[in-house]
Amino acid sequence: MPPPVTFARGVSRRAAAVLAGLALAAGGPSLTALAGPAAAAPTVAAAPAVAGTPVRVNQLGYLPDGPKRATVVSPATTPLGWQLRDSTGAVAASGTSTVRGADQASGQSTHLVDFGAYTGTGTGYTLTVGGQSSHPFDLSASLYDGLRADSMSFFYQQRSGIAIDAALAGGSAYARPAGHLGVAPNKGDSSTPCQAGACDYSLDVRGGWYDAGDQGKYVVNGGISVWELVNSFERARRSGGDAALGDATLRVPERGNGTPDVLDEARWELEFLMRMQVPAGKPLAGMAFHKVHDAQWTALPTRPELDSEQREVHKPSTAATLNLAASAAQCARVYAPYDAAFAARCLDAARRAWTAAKAHPDVLAPAGDTTGGGAYEDADVSDEFYWAAAELLATTGESPYRDAVTSSPHHAKPVDAFWWGGTATLGRITLATVPGVSLPADDVARLRGLLTTAADGHLSTMSGQGYAVPLPATGYVWGSNSAATNNAMVLAVAYEITGQQRYRAGALESLDYLLGRNALDLSYVTGYGERHSENQHHRFWAHQNDASLPHPPAGSLAGGPNAGLEDPVAREKLAGCAPAACYVDDIGSYSTNEVAVNWNASLAWLAAFAAERRGAPAASCAVAYRVDSAWGDGFTATVTLRNTGSSPVSGWTLGWSFAGDQRIGSAWNATVSQSGSAVTARDAGWNGTLEPGGSVSFGFQARYAGTNASPARFTLGGTPCS
């Protein structure tokens, strides 16, 4: 079939990331205006996607110590009864839904079901509401172990310049010869000429990852992708969970070499990024070439080793150079314990890139360079300068980089959404979390506060929706799933900074959205859930076009709903869709259903975070429950939680079940929700930290009929209190 409409693809990728962040700027340009005629309103009507069940759950399942919420699509204006059933059909828990009403993004009327008080484990659970049942799901502490590995395997299978081994890739269907090593019919990448006017020599730019559904390789998208993988390991090392990403934990050919596998995988791309650096003695030495790809768009499908188009290296850009500086500086810091020589190479490349970028601060990639590959243009590189300076400062502690950080306008700005063209928040995360960074303590504290403020904004957005998604209703644009996952990463960072459970819960609920609790009742991750995406836009994983080729491998994330309808298939099939339903699992819908390395990088980061085992709270607890006043069919009560252990409790969630029919109507000093007899109370933020010996009290007003017995058992984070 013909290649994508290149103008729409090049512009809309950039527009998507701009628009899919914290919110659209009031009065800003529409996506149609940004994308031009290719994004015009569709004229062909088509039936919307049909969901499988109105009871929408995370089709993979839930963690025993995490949030457990589902969304039910129903026009009912009164609560609905629900039952959680185990694999035998026995009722494990029950309650009534909370009416949420109209959900703007999906156009659906919704109810919320919260079964978080149930802490059992097992497989094959279903949630039944009004005679309708959800897809089956599991409750398990090891729930995300498979996704952690599979989302990382995506990168091995996207490798250029190496034969893909069936034993590592999941079967013979995914095996293929090495692509783009100068073996006919390939015309690159071991000796690749520049595009006319870019340079007068050839370069060895083999290796790296194919970017997305095409077989181009882009420094600006490779930089953020590498950063996310390496940062995932860096974060896990701080939390004590790095063994799960260590040597021989992933399916990579380098396993067993003494280096953590996630770093082995990232190195494949880092080596490519450094090959893209302009050699010494050449014009613009130290800068990075922007990209390498085919001179013309290839057909769909095209196996990498059968690509006969001429490959070309495109001219350097300041944005690409700063991506190299940032990712290589991070490399120097993280790889040093495992390969000091490679770490030194990375630091040398980072320093040379920084110097070159300072000398050439405004060499911008042209927006019109969209023949054979995406433009990845970026007219503002101030955020890349901040990110690169932050990484170099965290690695070296040297004053020139500190001066560049503190003088940047991004250092004081609120935390914004990050994407390949907006990277300042990557620098903020590094400065706020890397131990011993050479900044004043109050400056680090301020950055941490900015990150938690952004996380609070995401939680507020999620709380106002029928589906808990860290995106506004205006955020469903090209790559919306990546935007949601990136915002979930900010929530997880806020959890690391504060220890408050509400941030972890928000990050986990974002995974619920990706894995089926959404407007389409569809998991956007291939191989995960009963209904999942499997026809993403890709030139090798193209089973829809050629039955001899495979579907994408398990763990591949689809781009997600895009209200702009920026490809012919989307315009034909999705006319009139609500923003969160503007998705079709069709290989031709590159604007809703492509894959990309930066999208899977954020999924891999989040899956690794979710898979970390977190034991019971370190502190013990005691609870006092007191009815303060009672009248007729109502009463008020005070609950006092005391930390009886020797460690602080940061962020608390208290659970209990009423023995009778008590129903809470309002509460103070805590956020309280109730499903059936099960009650969950979460800290109010300001009272989230309990020092050893400290206590916190909150109250509520409730109604009842019959007896009003006090609860017999309370749990803190799922662990019983005395």
matplotlib code that plots the C-alpha trace (Angstrom):
import matplotlib.pyplot as plt

x = [0.0, 1.2, 3.3, 1.9, 0.9, 4.3, 3.2, 0.5, 2.9, 5.7, 3.7, 1.2, 3.8, 5.1, 1.6, 0.5, 3.2, 2.6, -1.1, -1.2, 0.4, -1.1, -3.8, -4.3, -3.5, -6.7, -7.3, -4.4, -4.5, -6.5, -4.9, -6.5, -4.9, -1.5, -1.7, -3.1, -5.4, -4.4, -6.3, -9.4, -12.8, -13.7, -16.5, -17.0, -19.2, -18.3, -19.6, -17.7, -15.7, -17.9, -16.8, -17.1, -18.6, -19.8, -17.8, -14.4, -11.4, -7.7, -7.8, -4.4, -5.5, -4.7, -2.0, -3.1, -1.7, -2.8, -6.0, -8.7, -11.3, -13.4, -15.7, -19.2, -21.0, -24.6, -27.2, -28.5, -28.8, -28.8, -26.0, -25.8, -25.0, -21.7, -20.2, -16.5, -16.5, -13.5, -12.7, -15.3, -18.0, -18.2, -18.8, -15.6, -16.9, -19.9, -21.1, -22.7, -21.3, -20.8, -22.6, -20.2, -22.4, -21.3, -17.6, -16.5, -13.7, -15.6, -19.1, -20.3, -22.3, -20.3, -20.3, -17.3, -16.7, -14.1, -13.2, -9.9, -10.8, -10.5, -7.0, -7.2, -5.2, -5.9, -6.7, -9.8, -11.7, -14.6, -16.7, -20.4, -22.7, -26.3, -26.0, -23.0, -19.5, -16.1, -13.3, -11.4, -8.4, -5.9, -5.0, -1.4, 1.8, 3.6, 1.1, 3.5, 6.5, 5.7, 4.9, 8.2, 10.1, 7.9, 7.9, 11.7, 11.8, 10.2, 13.6, 15.6, 13.1, 13.4, 17.2, 18.8, 22.0, 21.7, 19.9, 16.9, 17.1, 13.9, 14.9, 15.0, 12.2, 9.4, 9.4, 10.4, 7.8, 9.8, 13.2, 14.8, 18.2, 20.1, 18.8, 20.8, 24.3, 25.2, 24.2, 22.2, 19.5, 20.1, 22.0, 23.1, 23.9, 27.5, 28.6, 25.9, 26.1, 24.6, 21.6, 22.7, 24.2, 24.5, 28.1, 30.5, 31.5, 29.9, 29.3, 29.0, 25.7, 24.7, 22.9, 20.4, 16.6, 14.2, 12.1, 8.5, 6.5, 9.1, 12.8, 14.2, 16.5, 16.2, 18.6, 15.9, 13.6, 16.4, 17.7, 14.5, 14.0, 17.5, 17.0, 13.8, 15.3, 18.5, 16.5, 14.3, 17.4, 18.7, 15.4, 15.2, 18.7, 17.7, 14.6, 16.5, 14.6, 17.4, 18.0, 14.8, 16.5, 19.9, 22.0, 20.2, 16.7, 15.7, 15.7, 18.8, 21.8, 24.2, 22.7, 25.3, 28.0, 27.8, 26.0, 22.3, 20.3, 18.4, 21.7, 22.8, 19.7, 20.1, 23.7, 22.7, 21.1, 23.8, 26.4, 24.3, 23.8, 27.6, 28.1, 25.9, 28.3, 30.1, 33.7, 36.6, 38.1, 34.8, 32.5, 30.3, 32.5, 30.9, 27.3, 25.0, 23.4, 19.6, 18.5, 19.1, 16.4, 15.4, 15.5, 11.9, 9.1, 9.1, 6.0, 4.0, 5.1, 8.8, 11.1, 14.3, 16.7, 14.7, 14.7, 16.3, 16.0, 19.1, 19.7, 20.7, 22.1, 20.5, 22.2, 23.1, 20.8, 21.2, 18.3, 20.0, 23.3, 21.8, 19.9, 23.3, 24.9, 22.1, 21.9, 25.6, 26.1, 23.5, 25.4, 28.7, 27.0, 25.1, 27.4, 30.6, 30.3, 30.0, 32.2, 34.4, 35.8, 32.4, 31.3, 34.4, 33.5, 30.0, 31.3, 33.7, 30.9, 28.6, 31.2, 32.0, 28.3, 27.7, 30.5, 29.3, 25.7, 26.9, 28.8, 25.9, 22.7, 20.2, 20.8, 17.2, 15.9, 13.6, 9.9, 9.6, 12.2, 9.5, 10.4, 11.2, 10.9, 9.5, 10.8, 11.1, 11.5, 11.9, 11.9, 12.7, 15.8, 16.0, 14.5, 17.2, 19.9, 18.4, 18.1, 21.7, 23.1, 21.2, 22.6, 26.1, 25.8, 24.5, 27.4, 30.3, 29.2, 31.1, 30.2, 29.7, 26.9, 25.4, 25.4, 23.6, 21.0, 20.3, 20.3, 17.8, 14.2, 13.1, 14.7, 12.0, 9.0, 6.2, 6.7, 5.3, 4.6, 7.6, 8.0, 10.7, 10.5, 10.0, 12.6, 13.0, 11.1, 13.6, 16.3, 14.1, 13.6, 17.3, 18.1, 15.3, 16.2, 19.9, 21.7, 24.4, 23.6, 25.6, 22.7, 21.7, 19.3, 16.6, 16.8, 16.5, 13.5, 11.9, 12.3, 10.7, 7.9, 7.3, 7.2, 4.7, 2.6, 2.4, 1.5, -1.3, -2.6, -2.7, -4.5, -7.0, -7.6, -8.1, -10.5, -12.9, -13.3, -15.3, -12.0, -9.0, -6.7, -3.9, -5.0, -7.6, -10.4, -8.5, -5.4, -6.4, -4.0, -1.3, 0.5, -2.0, -1.1, 2.5, 1.3, -0.7, 2.2, 4.7, 2.3, 2.0, 5.8, 5.6, 3.2, 5.6, 8.5, 6.3, 5.8, 9.6, 10.0, 7.3, 6.4, 2.7, 0.6, -1.8, 0.9, 1.6, -2.1, -2.4, 0.5, -1.0, -4.5, -2.9, -1.9, -5.5, -6.4, -3.8, -4.8, -8.5, -10.3, -11.1, -13.8, -13.2, -12.8, -9.5, -6.0, -3.6, -0.8, -0.4, -0.8, -2.2, -5.9, -8.7, -9.2, -6.0, -4.4, -2.6, -2.5, -0.3, 1.3, 4.6, 6.6, 7.6, 4.9, 2.4, 0.2, -2.9, -1.3, 0.7, -0.3, 3.3, 4.4, 3.7, 1.5, 3.5, 5.1, 3.6, 4.3, 3.9, 2.0, -0.3, -0.3, -3.9, -6.9, -6.4, -9.3, -7.6, -8.3, -5.0, -4.9, -7.4, -8.3, -9.2, -11.2, -13.1, -13.8, -14.0, -16.2, -18.0, -16.0, -15.7, -12.0, -11.2, -12.8, -10.9, -8.9, -9.0, -6.8, -5.9, -2.4, -3.3, -4.2, -0.7, -2.2, -3.9, -2.2, 1.6, 4.3, 7.3, 10.4, 9.7, 6.2, 7.3, 10.1, 7.6, 5.6, 8.7, 9.6, 6.1, 5.8, 9.1, 7.9, 4.6, 6.4, 8.5, 7.6, 6.6, 6.1, 3.7, 4.2, 7.3, 5.3, 2.8, -0.5, -3.3, -6.8, -9.4, -13.0, -15.5, -19.1, -19.4, -23.1, -26.1, -29.7, -32.5, -30.9, -27.6, -24.4, -21.0, -17.7, -14.0, -11.3, -7.8, -4.8, -1.6, 1.8, 3.1, 6.2, 9.7, 9.6, 7.5, 4.4, 4.3, 0.9, -1.6, -4.7, -6.9, -9.5, -12.3, -15.7, -19.0, -20.8, -24.2, -25.7, -23.9, -23.4, -21.0, -22.3, -19.5, -16.1, -13.5, -9.6, -9.5, -10.8, -13.3, -14.9, -17.3, -18.3, -20.9, -19.7, -16.0, -14.6, -11.3, -9.9, -6.9, -4.9, -5.8, -2.2, -1.4, -1.8, -0.1, 3.0, 2.9, 6.1, 6.7, 4.3, 2.3, -1.4, -4.0, -7.8, -10.6, -14.3, -17.4, -21.2, -23.2, -26.7, -27.8, -30.8, -30.7, -27.6, -24.6, -21.7, -18.1, -15.8, -13.9, -10.7, -8.7, -5.9, -3.2, -2.0, -3.6, -1.8, -3.9, -3.7, -3.8]
y = [0.0, 3.6, 5.2, 7.7, 11.2, 12.7, 16.2, 15.2, 12.7, 15.1, 18.0, 16.0, 14.2, 17.5, 18.9, 15.9, 16.2, 19.9, 19.5, 16.3, 17.6, 19.1, 21.0, 22.8, 26.5, 28.6, 30.0, 28.0, 26.7, 23.6, 20.4, 20.8, 24.2, 22.9, 19.8, 21.5, 20.0, 16.4, 16.8, 18.3, 17.1, 13.7, 13.4, 9.6, 8.4, 5.1, 3.1, 3.8, 1.0, -1.4, -2.3, -5.8, -5.1, -2.0, -3.1, -1.7, -3.1, -3.4, -6.6, -7.7, -7.2, -5.4, -5.4, -6.6, -3.4, -1.1, 0.7, -1.5, 0.5, -0.1, 2.0, 1.0, 2.5, 3.0, 5.8, 4.9, 7.8, 5.7, 3.4, -0.1, -3.3, -5.0, -8.4, -9.4, -13.1, -15.5, -18.1, -20.4, -17.8, -17.4, -13.8, -12.5, -8.9, -6.8, -3.3, -0.5, 1.8, 5.6, 7.5, 9.7, 10.8, 12.2, 11.8, 14.5, 12.7, 9.5, 10.9, 8.1, 8.1, 6.3, 4.8, 4.0, 0.7, 0.6, -2.8, -1.8, -3.1, -6.6, -7.9, -11.5, -12.9, -15.3, -15.6, -15.4, -12.8, -11.0, -8.0, -8.2, -5.2, -5.3, -8.7, -7.7, -9.1, -7.7, -9.5, -11.8, -10.4, -11.4, -10.1, -10.8, -9.1, -10.4, -8.9, -6.7, -9.0, -10.1, -6.6, -5.3, -7.9, -7.7, -3.9, -4.1, -6.8, -4.4, -2.6, -5.7, -6.5, -2.9, -3.2, -2.3, -3.9, -7.3, -10.5, -11.0, -14.4, -16.4, -17.8, -14.2, -12.7, -15.1, -17.5, -18.0, -15.5, -12.7, -13.8, -11.9, -11.2, -8.1, -5.0, -2.0, -3.4, -2.6, -6.0, -6.0, -4.9, -2.5, 0.7, 1.7, 2.0, 1.0, 3.5, 6.1, 9.3, 12.5, 14.1, 16.7, 19.7, 18.0, 16.7, 15.5, 12.1, 8.9, 7.7, 4.4, 4.9, 1.2, 0.0, 1.8, 1.2, 1.7, 4.6, 3.5, 1.9, 3.1, 2.2, 5.7, 6.4, 9.8, 11.3, 13.4, 10.5, 8.2, 10.5, 10.6, 6.9, 6.0, 8.5, 6.8, 3.3, 4.3, 6.5, 3.5, 1.6, 4.6, 5.0, 1.3, 1.4, 4.2, 2.2, -1.1, -2.7, -2.7, -6.5, -7.0, -5.1, -6.6, -9.0, -12.1, -10.6, -9.7, -11.4, -9.7, -11.3, -9.6, -11.3, -12.9, -10.2, -8.7, -5.6, -5.0, -6.0, -2.7, -1.0, -3.4, -2.6, 1.1, 0.9, -0.4, 2.9, 5.0, 3.5, 4.6, 8.1, 8.6, 7.4, 10.3, 12.8, 14.9, 13.7, 15.9, 18.0, 18.2, 21.3, 21.5, 18.9, 17.7, 18.3, 15.4, 14.6, 14.9, 11.6, 8.8, 7.2, 6.2, 8.8, 7.8, 6.3, 2.5, 0.5, -1.2, -3.9, -3.9, -6.2, -4.3, -6.6, -6.2, -2.3, -1.3, 2.5, 4.6, 5.6, 9.2, 11.1, 14.4, 17.6, 18.3, 20.1, 21.8, 19.7, 16.4, 17.6, 18.4, 15.1, 13.4, 15.6, 14.8, 11.0, 10.6, 12.5, 10.3, 7.3, 8.4, 8.5, 5.3, 3.0, 3.9, 0.9, -1.6, -0.3, 2.6, 2.9, 3.2, 5.7, 7.8, 7.6, 8.8, 11.8, 12.8, 12.7, 14.7, 17.4, 17.8, 17.9, 20.6, 22.7, 22.4, 23.2, 26.4, 27.4, 26.7, 27.3, 27.8, 25.1, 23.9, 20.9, 22.0, 21.2, 20.4, 17.5, 14.8, 12.7, 9.2, 10.0, 12.3, 15.8, 15.9, 19.6, 21.8, 25.6, 26.0, 24.2, 26.1, 23.1, 20.8, 23.1, 22.9, 19.1, 18.6, 21.0, 19.2, 15.8, 17.2, 18.8, 15.7, 13.7, 16.1, 18.7, 21.4, 25.0, 25.9, 23.4, 24.6, 28.1, 27.0, 25.2, 28.1, 30.8, 28.9, 30.2, 26.5, 26.2, 28.3, 27.5, 25.1, 21.5, 21.0, 17.8, 16.2, 14.6, 14.4, 18.1, 19.3, 17.8, 20.3, 18.1, 15.3, 17.7, 18.6, 14.9, 14.3, 17.3, 16.4, 12.7, 12.1, 12.0, 14.6, 16.9, 20.1, 22.5, 24.2, 22.1, 24.6, 24.6, 20.9, 21.1, 23.7, 21.4, 18.6, 20.8, 21.7, 18.0, 17.2, 20.2, 18.8, 15.4, 16.9, 18.5, 15.1, 13.6, 16.4, 15.7, 12.0, 12.6, 14.5, 11.8, 8.6, 6.9, 7.9, 9.2, 11.8, 13.7, 16.4, 15.8, 18.0, 15.8, 13.0, 13.7, 11.9, 9.7, 10.3, 7.0, 8.2, 11.5, 9.7, 7.4, 10.2, 12.0, 8.8, 8.8, 12.2, 10.7, 7.9, 10.4, 12.3, 9.0, 8.6, 12.1, 12.1, 8.4, 9.4, 6.5, 8.7, 9.3, 5.6, 4.9, 7.5, 6.0, 2.5, 3.7, 5.2, 1.6, 0.6, 2.9, 1.5, -2.0, -1.8, 0.5, 3.0, 4.2, 1.3, -1.6, -2.3, -2.9, -0.8, -3.2, -6.1, -9.5, -8.1, -8.4, -10.3, -7.5, -5.8, -3.9, -6.2, -4.4, -1.4, 0.4, -1.3, -2.4, -5.9, -6.6, -6.4, -9.5, -7.5, -6.8, -10.1, -13.2, -14.5, -11.6, -11.5, -9.2, -6.9, -8.7, -8.7, -5.5, -3.2, 0.0, 1.6, 5.4, 5.7, 7.9, 11.0, 13.3, 14.9, 11.9, 12.4, 9.5, 8.2, 5.1, 7.1, 9.6, 6.8, 4.7, 7.2, 10.1, 11.7, 9.9, 11.2, 12.2, 9.2, 6.8, 8.1, 5.0, 2.1, -1.1, -0.9, -1.0, 1.9, 4.2, 5.6, 8.6, 6.4, 3.0, 3.4, 2.2, 4.2, 3.7, 6.7, 5.5, 2.0, 3.5, 5.3, 2.0, 0.1, 2.7, 2.5, -1.3, -1.6, 0.8, -1.1, -4.5, -3.5, -5.4, -3.2, -4.9, -3.9, -0.5, -0.4, 1.2, -0.7, 1.0, 1.2, 2.6, 4.1, 4.3, 6.5, 7.3, 11.0, 11.5, 9.5, 10.4, 8.4, 6.9, 9.0, 9.4, 11.0, 9.2, 10.0, 7.6, 8.1, 6.3, 6.1, 5.1, 2.6, 1.7, 3.1, 4.5, 7.3, 6.5, 8.7, 8.6, 6.4, 4.5, 3.0, 0.4, -1.2, -2.8, -2.1, -5.0, -3.4, -1.2, 2.0, 4.5, 7.4, 10.7, 13.1, 13.2, 15.7, 15.6, 12.5, 11.4, 8.7, 6.4, 3.5, 0.5, -1.7, -2.3, -1.6, 1.8, 3.3, 6.5, 8.2, 11.1, 14.6, 15.5, 17.9, 15.1, 12.4, 11.9, 10.1, 10.2, 7.4, 7.8, 10.3, 10.2, 11.6, 11.9, 12.3, 12.2, 11.3, 11.5, 8.4, 6.9, 3.5, 1.2, -1.5, -1.8, 0.4, -1.8, -0.6, -2.1, -5.0, -4.7, -1.9, -2.2, 0.3, -0.2, -3.7, -4.7, -5.2, -2.7, -3.6]
z = [0.0, -0.4, 2.3, 4.8, 3.8, 4.7, 5.4, 7.9, 9.6, 10.0, 11.4, 13.4, 15.4, 16.6, 17.1, 19.1, 21.6, 22.0, 22.5, 24.6, 27.7, 30.8, 28.8, 25.6, 25.9, 25.8, 22.4, 20.8, 17.3, 16.5, 15.5, 12.1, 11.7, 12.6, 10.4, 7.3, 4.7, 5.6, 8.9, 7.5, 8.8, 7.4, 4.9, 4.9, 7.7, 9.5, 12.4, 15.7, 17.3, 19.2, 22.7, 24.2, 27.5, 29.4, 32.5, 31.8, 33.8, 33.6, 31.5, 32.9, 36.5, 39.6, 42.3, 45.7, 47.3, 44.6, 43.6, 42.2, 40.3, 37.2, 35.1, 34.1, 31.1, 32.1, 31.8, 35.3, 37.6, 40.8, 42.1, 40.6, 42.6, 41.7, 42.5, 42.3, 41.4, 41.6, 39.0, 40.4, 40.1, 43.9, 45.1, 46.7, 47.4, 46.6, 46.8, 44.9, 42.2, 42.5, 39.8, 37.8, 35.0, 31.7, 30.8, 28.4, 26.7, 25.9, 25.5, 27.8, 31.0, 33.6, 37.1, 39.3, 41.0, 43.8, 45.1, 46.6, 50.0, 48.7, 49.1, 47.9, 45.0, 42.2, 38.5, 36.5, 38.5, 36.9, 37.9, 37.3, 37.2, 36.2, 34.6, 32.5, 33.3, 32.6, 30.9, 33.3, 35.2, 37.8, 41.2, 41.8, 43.1, 40.1, 37.7, 35.8, 35.6, 32.1, 30.8, 32.2, 30.1, 27.0, 26.8, 26.8, 24.2, 21.8, 21.6, 20.8, 18.0, 16.7, 16.4, 13.2, 12.1, 13.9, 13.1, 15.3, 17.1, 17.2, 20.7, 22.0, 20.0, 20.9, 18.0, 14.4, 13.1, 14.6, 13.5, 10.6, 9.1, 10.0, 8.2, 6.9, 7.1, 3.5, 2.2, -1.0, -1.6, 1.4, 0.5, 4.1, 6.9, 7.3, 4.7, 4.2, 2.1, 3.3, 1.7, -0.9, 0.9, 4.3, 4.0, 1.3, 2.9, 4.0, 7.6, 9.4, 11.1, 11.6, 14.6, 16.8, 16.8, 14.0, 15.1, 14.6, 11.8, 9.3, 9.3, 9.9, 12.9, 14.5, 17.1, 18.7, 19.3, 20.2, 22.8, 24.9, 24.5, 25.7, 28.6, 29.7, 29.7, 31.5, 34.0, 34.7, 35.9, 37.7, 39.6, 40.4, 41.8, 44.2, 45.3, 45.7, 42.8, 40.2, 40.5, 38.4, 35.5, 36.1, 34.1, 32.6, 33.4, 29.8, 26.4, 24.9, 23.2, 25.7, 28.8, 31.1, 30.4, 33.9, 32.8, 33.6, 30.6, 30.4, 30.0, 27.4, 25.4, 25.8, 24.7, 21.3, 20.7, 22.4, 20.1, 17.2, 18.6, 19.0, 15.4, 14.4, 15.8, 13.2, 13.2, 14.3, 11.5, 9.6, 9.4, 12.5, 14.3, 17.5, 16.4, 15.7, 12.4, 12.8, 11.3, 8.7, 6.6, 3.1, 0.4, -0.5, 1.6, 1.4, 0.8, 3.5, 4.3, 3.7, 5.6, 6.8, 5.0, 1.7, 1.7, -1.6, -1.2, -0.9, 2.8, 3.5, 6.5, 7.1, 8.1, 11.8, 14.1, 17.5, 18.9, 17.9, 19.3, 22.6, 22.7, 22.2, 25.0, 27.5, 26.8, 26.7, 29.9, 31.6, 30.1, 31.7, 35.1, 35.0, 33.1, 35.0, 37.5, 34.6, 31.8, 32.7, 29.2, 27.6, 30.3, 29.4, 25.7, 26.5, 28.6, 25.9, 23.3, 25.6, 26.3, 22.6, 21.7, 24.4, 23.1, 19.5, 20.5, 22.3, 19.2, 16.9, 19.0, 16.2, 13.6, 13.2, 11.4, 8.5, 8.9, 5.2, 5.3, 5.2, 2.2, 3.3, 7.0, 9.6, 10.0, 13.8, 13.6, 16.7, 16.6, 20.3, 21.7, 25.0, 26.7, 25.2, 26.4, 29.9, 29.8, 28.5, 31.1, 33.9, 32.8, 32.6, 36.0, 37.6, 36.1, 36.6, 39.2, 37.2, 37.5, 33.8, 33.6, 36.9, 35.6, 32.4, 34.6, 37.0, 34.3, 32.1, 32.2, 32.4, 35.8, 37.5, 35.2, 36.3, 35.2, 31.7, 29.7, 28.2, 24.7, 22.1, 21.4, 24.9, 27.3, 30.1, 32.5, 31.9, 33.3, 36.2, 37.1, 37.0, 39.2, 41.7, 42.1, 41.4, 44.8, 45.4, 42.5, 42.8, 43.5, 46.8, 48.9, 48.7, 44.9, 44.8, 47.2, 44.9, 41.9, 43.8, 44.7, 41.1, 40.2, 42.9, 41.9, 38.4, 39.7, 41.8, 38.6, 36.9, 39.9, 39.7, 36.0, 36.7, 39.5, 37.3, 34.7, 34.2, 33.2, 35.3, 32.6, 33.2, 30.1, 29.6, 27.1, 24.7, 25.0, 22.6, 19.7, 17.9, 20.4, 23.2, 24.9, 25.2, 26.7, 29.3, 30.1, 30.4, 32.8, 34.8, 35.0, 36.7, 39.2, 39.9, 40.3, 42.8, 44.7, 44.9, 46.1, 48.8, 49.5, 49.3, 48.1, 46.1, 43.5, 43.1, 42.9, 40.1, 38.2, 38.5, 37.4, 34.3, 33.4, 33.9, 31.1, 28.7, 29.5, 28.9, 31.3, 28.6, 26.2, 23.8, 26.3, 24.5, 25.8, 23.7, 24.5, 22.2, 23.9, 27.1, 27.8, 26.0, 23.5, 22.5, 19.6, 17.1, 13.8, 14.6, 11.7, 11.0, 7.9, 9.3, 11.9, 9.2, 9.4, 8.4, 5.0, 4.6, 6.4, 6.3, 8.6, 12.3, 14.4, 16.6, 19.5, 23.0, 24.8, 21.8, 22.7, 20.1, 19.7, 20.8, 20.2, 18.0, 17.5, 14.6, 12.4, 10.4, 8.0, 5.4, 7.4, 10.5, 8.5, 6.8, 9.9, 12.8, 11.7, 14.6, 17.3, 20.8, 21.5, 23.6, 21.0, 18.0, 17.5, 15.1, 15.2, 11.5, 10.0, 7.7, 10.6, 11.3, 13.2, 15.8, 15.6, 15.0, 17.3, 18.3, 20.5, 22.7, 23.3, 24.3, 26.4, 28.7, 28.9, 29.8, 32.5, 34.0, 33.8, 35.7, 38.3, 38.7, 38.9, 41.8, 45.0, 47.8, 51.1, 53.9, 55.5, 57.7, 60.5, 62.7, 63.4, 65.9, 65.2, 67.6, 66.3, 68.2, 67.5, 68.6, 68.2, 67.0, 66.1, 64.5, 61.4, 61.5, 63.3, 63.2, 64.0, 64.5, 63.4, 64.8, 63.2, 65.2, 63.9, 66.5, 64.5, 64.3, 60.8, 59.3, 57.2, 54.1, 52.5, 54.2, 53.1, 55.8, 55.0, 56.9, 56.4, 58.2, 59.7, 59.0, 56.4, 57.4, 54.5, 54.7, 53.3, 54.0, 55.6, 56.7, 57.0, 54.7, 51.3, 52.0, 49.4, 50.0, 47.9, 49.6, 53.1, 52.2, 53.1, 52.0, 53.6, 52.1, 53.5, 52.5, 51.5, 54.3, 56.9, 54.8, 56.9, 60.2, 62.3, 64.7, 67.6, 65.6, 64.9, 62.7, 63.1, 60.6, 60.8, 58.8, 58.9, 58.0, 57.9, 58.9, 59.7, 62.3, 64.4, 64.3, 65.3, 65.2, 62.5, 63.8, 61.7, 60.1, 57.5, 56.6, 53.1, 53.2, 56.5, 59.6, 62.4, 66.1]

ax = plt.figure().add_subplot(projection="3d")
ax.plot(x, y, z, "-o")
ax.set_aspect("equal")
plt.show()
